[in-house]
Amino acid sequence: MMKYLILLDGVKMLKLMINISSLKLRNPTMLASGIIGVSGSLLKKVALEGGAGAIVTKSLTYKPRNGYQNPVIIGTKCGFINAIGLANQGYEEFLKEELPIAKESNVPIIVSLAGENLNEFKEMALEAQKRGADAIELNLSCPHVEKHGFEIGNDPELVYNIIKELKKEIKIPIFAKIGLMDNLKDVAIMAEKAGADAITAINTIKAMAINIHSFKPILSNIFGGLSGPAIHPIAIRCVYELYETVKIPIIGVGGIENWIDAIEFFLAGASAIQIGSAIAIKGIEIFKEIVNGLKEYLEKNGFEKIDEIIGLAHKK
């Protein structure tokens, strides 16, 4: 009887296996960049104990960054606003000390990179590839750090040039993480044209909060990135539009708190999802909760595999 149950559960898990370029995921959930930090042991824990199908590291920069002074994150009635400032120990130390530990999780480890220019992206990506990263996610959408993220991602030609040059030497998959911008589709088209293997959408949205007693902005950086439930409907819209714009896989991220939120992303056109802010509320157990919800949803509606519901909202 026990063997039968194990086999049955294995069959159920097969329903959730998905490929993103050359990456084989046991389930379509990923840890979003920036949530757990830059500790290899914590990243491994999210996979082994939490059950995530893949891990995205915190965005690494060319040089170590202390980030902004406190306060750097605040809770709101609709999510969180953070302006951590890309604090990290620098790409070299992480790749040398923490990546080997994270790789013990035996799930794909996607290294997020935030460079100021092509040369920084290239040097970091080459070292990440050398050290065993399974894929690269280019942070082209951080909304609160000058010369990084959004300032680069908002320029379709620059995005094209960076990815085109990286593809000449980087053999592992490259994902372009783009944010909410007026030329969202143009950026995605240029990223695909340059050879990007997937699009991650979206990042946090520039926001702020003011203390009504001190009459001053709460965050030390004044502006930060809004994440959580408030951006979920916006992220769904973006993924829906991108699915009709590009042919490469889309990884949906933004305000996922339960399996219903995840299903919306798949129906809109995402091939996988990333979970971030909800970990602060539910812990890493949220991955198993969502995976179980996805399995039950597929079984209840007669679907054999997760692939069958990807983009289903577009079929009329």
HELIX and SHEET records of a PDB file:
HELIX    1   1 MET A    2  LEU A   14  1                                  13    
HELIX    2   2 GLY A   40  LYS A   45  1                                   6    
HELIX    3   3 VAL A   46  GLY A   50  3                                   5    
HELIX    4   4 TYR A   91  GLU A   93  1                                   3    
HELIX    5   5 PHE A   94  GLU A   98  3                                   5    
HELIX    6   6 LEU A   99  ALA A  102  1                                   4    
HELIX    7   7 LYS A  103  SER A  105  5                                   3    
HELIX    8   8 LEU A  118  ARG A  131  1                                  14    
HELIX    9   9 PHE A  150  GLY A  153  1                                   4    
HELIX   10  10 PRO A  156  LYS A  167  1                                  12    
HELIX   11  11 LEU A  184  ALA A  194  1                                  11    
HELIX   12  12 PRO A  229  ILE A  231  5                                   3    
HELIX   13  13 HIS A  232  TYR A  243  1                                  12    
HELIX   14  14 TRP A  259  ALA A  268  1                                  10    
HELIX   15  15 ILE A  279  LYS A  282  1                                   4    
HELIX   16  16 ILE A  286  LYS A  300  1                                  15    
HELIX   17  17 ILE A  306  ILE A  309  5                                   4    
HELIX   18  18 LEU A  312  HIS A  314  5                                   3    
SHEET    1   A 2 ILE A  18  ILE A  20  0                                        
SHEET    2   A 2 LEU A  23  LEU A  25 -1                                        
SHEET    1   B 9 THR A  29  LEU A  31  0                                        
SHEET    2   B 9 ALA A  54  VAL A  56  1                                        
SHEET    3   B 9 ILE A 109  LEU A 113  1                                        
SHEET    4   B 9 ALA A 135  ASN A 139  1                                        
SHEET    5   B 9 ILE A 174  ILE A 178  1                                        
SHEET    6   B 9 ALA A 198  ALA A 201  1                                        
SHEET    7   B 9 ILE A 250  VAL A 253  1                                        
SHEET    8   B 9 ALA A 272  ILE A 275  1                                        
SHEET    9   B 9 THR A  29  LEU A  31  1                                        
SHEET    1   C 4 ILE A  73  THR A  76  0                                        
SHEET    2   C 4 GLY A  79  ASN A  82 -1                                        
SHEET    3   C 4 GLY A 224  SER A 227 -1                                        
SHEET    4   C 4 ILE A 205  ALA A 207 -1                                        
SHEET    1   D 2 ILE A 210  ASN A 211  0                                        
SHEET    2   D 2 LYS A 216  PRO A 217 -1                                        
END                                                                             
